[in-house]
Amino acid sequence: MIPRTLLVRTFLLVSALIVVTVSIWAALFELAAREPRARQLAQLTASAANLTHAALLAAAPAKRRDLLIELTEREGIRLYPAEPEDAIEPLPDDAFYQLFRTETRKMLGSHTRLAFAVNGEDGIWASFQLDVSEDDNADEYWVMLPRERADRDFPWHWLGWGGASLALALLVAWWIVSRVTRPLRTLAAAAAEVGRGRQPAPVAITGADELKQVALAFNQMSDDLSHIERERAEVLAGISHDLRTPLARLRLEAEMSVSDESARDAITADIEQMDAIIAQFLDYARAASDEATVPTDIGQLLEEIAARYARIGAPLRLEGDHFADTADFAGAMLRPMAIRRAIGNLIENARKYGGGEVTLSARRDGKALCIEVMDRGPGIPASEVERMKRPFTRLENARTDAIGTGLGLAIVERIARLHGGSLTLLPREGGGLVATLRLP
């Protein structure tokens, strides 16, 4: 449930800050408006009680009824005689009515009773006595104001403007955060390209100074890595060229100078092994070449590889007859020469270490293309799989009788990463190894 992207996390934090700030301002506004409203209601209640009290004392008894009717019609003020059996509902015990109670009693006296409802009739009720000075048991009356005088209508128009302001603030926050994180997303995509062995286009140097510095450093790093890669390929190519020339002379000299056929064959085998090692070094250097991706019919490519091995007397078993269905395998954007090199290395490994029939297969797995090379050899322990993908690494316990440089799987892994894919080495059911080249 926790967002994983920096954009969403930062936006949520900024949004939470905005919402909390708006809520605090709303609470402060409410606090600032509470005291004036309570004092105003207390003044209104005291004025109504004093006015009614004065009118009752000054008016002739015969005209008091008409006076009370006029107060009721014009001001909404009602007057009731207080009875001992009146059912009184006290005022709510909140900050607003506490302040209202205090201010009203300051104006009308501490003997004033205040209520929220009397005998089930809602309103703002305040008691007063006609003449307290002469008789403590003087007639007591209730004056009632409509509760609307205390209630405040909810400011829906303010809510609308507040909601619009909040939405605008969140929209601007999203825009600001997206502008900050967009260069980071571009940088992450470029870093992924570098991880696949490619040289991405230079990252745009825009935004804040810190982002510009990061983009400059990344572009410089990418250029340096590309320069180092080119130098390494040139060094390996130069070494191979320099070594193959004396190897050719040695082979010729062995053919002409060594009379013992067995010794001559041994020397020739050693020279061919050295030539094969040089070829593997070159393959490793060329794994990240600048070969362009083109639409490739993988079914046709696998059949060509199988036909080539059949011609040299090392037939492969193509699993299934679905290669003819080009709809499943045609059009994959691949580097054909690099893929041939990777599949060839997997097949050579299976021939060397499998000790039996080698099976070649291809299948679709969702949006991925899986090319599998299967053998019936001793396999690779799960704990050694990742180590075997490193350059110059060989398995010592199960395949010590093989001669090689330990670059075969490293080349395949490098080509898989170049295509944005992966290489997996898993045990085969019934014994052996399944090497899967998974490509998008």
N, C-alpha and C positions, 0 to 999 in steps of 0.2 A: 504493500500500500504506500510505501515511501517513494516519492518521485526519484528517478535516477538521473535525469538530465539536469545540467546546471541551469538551463533556461527556465524550466518549470520550478526548480527549487528556489532560484533567486526571485522569480515572479511571485511565488507564494509568500516568500518572506516580505517582499516589498508590499504586496497586497495586504498581508496581515498588519504591517506597520501602518498603512493608510487607514484600514478599517479601525484599528485600535485608536489612532489619532482622532478620527472622526467621532468615534464613540466617546472619547474623553471630552472633546469639545461640546458634544451634545449634553453630556452630564454637567459640564461647567455652565453651559447656558441654562440648563434646568435649575441648577443651584442658584445662579444669579437672578433668575426670574422668580424663584420661590418666595423669597422674603418680601419683595414689593407686592406680590399677589396676596400673600397672607395679611400684610398690613392694610392693603386696600379693602379686602373683605372684612377685616375687623373694623375699619373705619365706617364701612357701609352698614354693618350690623349695629354698631353703636349709634350711628346717626339715625337709623330706623327706630331703634328702641327709644332714644331720647326724643325724637320727633313724635312718636306715638304717645310717649309718656306726657309730653308737654301738651299735645292735642287733647288728651283725655282730661287733663287738669283744667285746661283753659276753656274747653267747649262746654256749652250748656248740656246738661244731661239729655235733653230731648234731641239734640243734634249729634250726639256721639255716634249713633248708629249710622247716620248718613256719612259722617266723617270716616268711619271705618270702612264703609262700602267704597268710598272714593279712593282711599289708600289701597284697597285691594285691587280695584280696577286699574288705577293709574300706575302704581308701583309694584303690584304683586305682593304687597305686604299684608299679612293676615294677623289678627289678634285673637287670642283665645285665653280664657281665664284658666289659671293653673289650678289643678285639683290634686289632692293627695294621692289619688289612685292612678295618676297618669303613668302609662308605660313609657319609660324613657330609654332611648338607644343612645349611648354616649358617642361622642365624636371619635373617628378613627384615631388610633395611636400612631400617627406618623409625624414626620418632621413638620409638614405644612400645617396640619391642624393643631399641633402643639404650639407653634408660633402664633397661630390665629387665636387659640384659647388664651395665651398669655397677654396678647395685645388687647383683646376684647375686655378682659377683666381689669386691665389697667384703666380703661376708659369708663367702664360701667360699674366697677367695684368688684371686690372679691366675692360678694354674695351672689353674683350673677351665675345662673346655671345655663350651660350650653348643651345642646343635644343635636343628634343627627336625624332623629325621628321621634315623634311623640304620638303615642296611640296609633302607631302604624303609618302615620303620614310623614313622608320624607320631606326634608328641607333643612335649612339652617335655623335652628331655634335658639332664642335667647330670652331669658326671664328678666323681669323688672317689677318693682313694687311701686304702687302709686305714691305712698308717703311713708318712708322708712323711719323718719325722724320721730314721728309721733307715736307710731305703734309698730312693734316688731311683727305683729300679726296682720299687717295691712294686706289689702288685696294684692295678689301676685298674678301677673299675666305673662303669657308667652307671645312673643312676636316672632313670626316665621317669615323667612325670605326663601324664595325658590332656590333649590339646590343648583340650578344653572348658574347662579351668581358665583358659586365656588368652583364648579366644573369648568374646565377650559376645553373648547373644541380642539380636536386633534388637528394640527396644522398640516393637512394633506398636501397643500401646495408647497410647503417647506420640504415635506418628504419627497415630493417629486423633484424639486430642484436639488435636494441633497443626493437623491439617487442618481440624477444625471451627472452631478459633479463627481460622485464616487465612480461611476462608470467611466467618465472621461479620465479620471486619475488612473484607474486600472488599465485603461487602454494605452495611455501614455507610458505607464510603467512597463507594460508588455513591449511596447515599441523600443523603449530605452534598453531593457534587458536583452531583447533580441539583437539589437545593434552591438551590444557588448559580446554576446555569445556567438554571433555569426562568424567572426574571424576565427574563433576557437574551433567551431565545427569544420571550417575550411582547413584549418591546420591539422585537425585530427584525420580528415580524409587524406591530406597530403602525406601525413606520417604513415598511414596505412599503406599508401603506395610505396613509400620507401621500404616498409617492412616486407613487401612482396618482391623487392629487388628492382623496382622501377624508379625512374627519376621523374617526379611529378613536375607539372608546370610551376613556375615560381609563385609563391603565395603573395597576394596583393598586400602592399605595405600601406595600410590605411588605419584609421581609428586613433585611439589615444597613443601617447608616447610609449607606454609599456607594451601595447599590442604591436606597435611598429618595431620595437626592439626584438620581440619574440619572432615576428615574421622575418626580419633581417637575419637573425641568428639561424632560423630554420633554413632559409634559402641558402645561406652560406654553408651550413652543414650538408644539405642535399648536394650542392655543387662539389664539396670536398669528397663526399662519399662516391659520387659519380667519377670524379677524377681518380680516386684511389682504385676504383673498380677497373677503369680503363687501363691504368698503369699495371695492375696485376695481370689483366688479360694479355697486355703487350709483353710483360716479362715472361709469362708462361708460354706464349707463342714463340718468343725469341729463344727460350730455353729448348723447346721442342724442336725448333728448326736446327739449332746448333747441335743437339744431341742426335737427331736422326741422320745427319750427314755422316758423322763417324760410324754410326751403327750400320749404315749402308756399306761403308768401306769394309767394316769388320765382316759383314755377311759375305761380301765378294771375296775377301781374303780367305775366309774360312772355306768357301767353295773351291778356291784355287790352290790353297796351300796345305790344307789338312787332308792327308791321305786316308786316315782312319775314318771309315764311314760313320761308326757310332759316335766318335768324338766330334765329327763334323755336325752330325744331327743334334748333339747336345749343345754345341755352340750356337747353332741356328735357333734352337728352341729358346735358349737364354736371350738371344738377340730379339726374337719375336715377343718374348715376355716383356723385355724392356720397352719395345715399341708399343705394346699394348698399354703399359703403365703410362707412357707419355701421352697416348691417345686419351686415357682417362683424365689426365690432368687438363688436357685441352677441352674435353667435354665439360669438366667442372667450371673452367673459365668461361665457356660459351653458354652455360646454362642461363645466364641473365643477359643474353645478347639482345640486340635491337630488332629481332625478327618481329614482323608485324603480325597481328592477329587477322585471320581470314576465315570465312565460313568453311568448315571442314566436315566432310562425311566420315565420321569416326568408324562406321561399319566397313566402308571401303578401305580405310587406313589399316584396320586390324586384319582384314583379309590379305592385304598386300604384305604385311609383316609375316603372317602365317605362311604365305606362299614363298617368301624369301627364305625362311627357315627350312621349309620343305625342300628347297633346291639344294641346301647345303647338308641335307641328310639329318636334320634335327626337327622333325615335324612337331607341330603344336596341335593341341586339340581345341577347336573352337566350340565352346559350349553353346548348344542351341543352334537353330537355323534362322534366328530373327535378324541377322545382319542384312539380309536382303530388304528388310523393311526400313527403307531410308527415312521414312517419316519420323522414326524414333531417334535417329542418330545424325541426320543431315543438318547442316546449318550451324553447328556449334562453333562459336568464335574462339579459335585456338591458334597456337603457334605450331604448325604441323611438324617442323623439323625437331623442335624441342620435345613435343609429345612422342615422336618416334624414338628419340634418344632415351626418354624416361622409360617407355615400355620396353625398349631393348635392354636397358640395364636390369629391369625387373625380371625379364626372361632369362638373361644370362645368370643372374643370381639363382633363379629357380633351377636352371640346368646344372650349375656348379654344385649347389648344395642340396637340391631336391632328390637327386638320385633316381629319377623316374619320369613319368609323363608330366608334361607341363600343360596346364589348361589356361586358355585365354578367353575372357568373357567381358561383356559390356551390358549395362542395364541403366534404366532411368530410375532415379530416386527423387520424386518431386521435381524440383527445378535443377537438380544436380545430375551429372553424368558420372557413373562409376565404372572404371575400367579395372578388372580384376585379373591378376596372374596368380594361379594356384599350383602348388606342388605337394608332394608327399614326403618331404624331407623331415628332419628333426624339429623344424620350427624354431622360433625365438622365444625365450622366456619373457613374460610380460614385464618384468622388472628391467629388461635390457632393451626394450623396444625404442625408447626415446634416445638412449645412448647410441644405438645403431644408426640413427639418422645423422649423427655428427660426422664431419669429415675425418678421414684416416682412422676410422674405428672398425674393428672386426670382432666377431664373437669368438672367444677363445675356447670355450668348453665344447661346443658342438660342431664347429666348422674349422678346426685348426688345420685340416689337411688341404685347405684351399689356399691358393696364392692370389693375392690382389692388393690393391692400395687402400681399400676401405673407403672409396669415394662413390661407389655405385649408388647406395641409398641416399647419400648426401646430395648427389646430382638430382635424383628423382624428387626429393623433398624440396630442393631449390626450384625446380621447374613447377612443381605443384603450387608453391607459394607465389611464383611469378604469375600464375593464372588465377590467383585468389582461391586456390583449393587446398587440399591436404593429402597426406599419405598416411594410411593406417596399415598396421601389420598385426593380423589377428590369427589365432589358431584355426585350422581348418577342421571341420567335422570329419572324424575318421582318421585324423593325423595329418600333419603337414602345416603349410602356411598359406594364408590368403593375403596378398599385398593388393590394397585397393587405392587406386589413384582417383580421388574424388574432385571433380572439376565443376564449376558453375556452368 
